[in-house]
Amino acid sequence: MANDWQLIGLILALELIYATGVAVWTRWASNAKLPGQTIWHVAVGVGGVISIAGLRIGFDAVGFLTLCFTLAAMPMAVEYFGRLHKEQTEAQKVREESVSDVNAGTDRKE
């Protein structure tokens, strides 16, 4: 039993260190204004937590959980990337309209 508690403590410490690293990466990516970062942070976060837990629950369970999370993530990823693409297309359209309005205004002044 004592070894189990030591292993559990080690796993929890590793989880905390890993989560801190993901949080730092998330802050950096947010400050860098990288598009489409949310789903990758979720995937890496969940994958890392499950993998570290594998030290206790076994890697057969990790494989099964990874398969379950991957399958569940697919429709969410399709929705996320579709929404992201739509937002980027709309933003590009607004930028193009703004530039054409500015150009039209300078043409009138001349």
N, C-alpha and C positions, 0 to 999 in steps of 0.2 A: 504493500500500500504506500509506503514512504516513497518508493521510486515513482509510482504513478503521480504523486503530488509534485515531485521534482520535475517530472516530464511536463505536467500541466503548467507549472510555473514557467518553465522554459518556453513552452509554446505560447503562452500568453505574453511573455516578454518579447518573443520574436514577432508576434502579431502587432504589438504596440510599436516596435521599431519599424516594421514594414508599413503600417498605417501612417506613421510620421513621414516616412519617405514618400509615400503616395501623396500626402497632403502638401509636401514641399513641391513635388512635381506639378500638382494641380495649380498651386499658386503661381509657379513659374509660367506654366502654359497659359493661364488666365492673363497674366501681365503681358505675355507675348502676343496676346490676341489671336491665338491659333484657332482656326475654325474647325468645328467637328470634334472637339476634344472630349466632350462629356461621355460619350459611349465608351471611348477607350479607357478613360479613368475608371469607369464602372467595371469594365471587363478585367482590367489589370488588378483592380482592388479585390474583386470577388475571387478571381483566379489565384491570387497570392494567398488570400486568407484560407481558401480551401486547401491549397497545396501545403501550407504550413500545418494546418490541422491534420494533414495526412500522417504526420508523425505520431498522432494518437489514434486516429480513427482507421488508419490503414489506407494504402494506396488503391486498393480495389474500390473502396468507398469514394475516394477522391476521383477516380476515373468515372464512376457512375454519376456523381454529383456534377462533374465537369460536363458530361454529356447532357444531363438534365438542364443545366444552366445555359449551355450552348443552344440547345433546342429552343428553350424559352426566350433567348435573346434574339433569335432570328427575326420574328415579326416586329419586335421593338426596334431593331436595327434598321429594318426596311422603312418603318415609319419615321424614325429619327433622320435618316439620310434623305428621305423624300422631303421631309419638312425643311431640313437644312438647305437642300437644293432649291426649293421653292423660295425660301427667304433670300437666298443669295441672288436668284434670278430677279426677284422683285426689287432688291436693293440696287442691282445693276441697272435696271430699267429706270429707277428714280434718278440715279446718277447721270444716265444718258440724257434724260429729259432736262435735268438741271443744266447740263453743259449746253444742250441745244438752245435752252432759254437764254442763257448768258450770251451765246454766240449770236442769237437773233437780236438781242438788245444792243450789242456792239455794232451790228450791221445797220441798224436804224440810225445810230448816232452819226455815222459817216456820211 
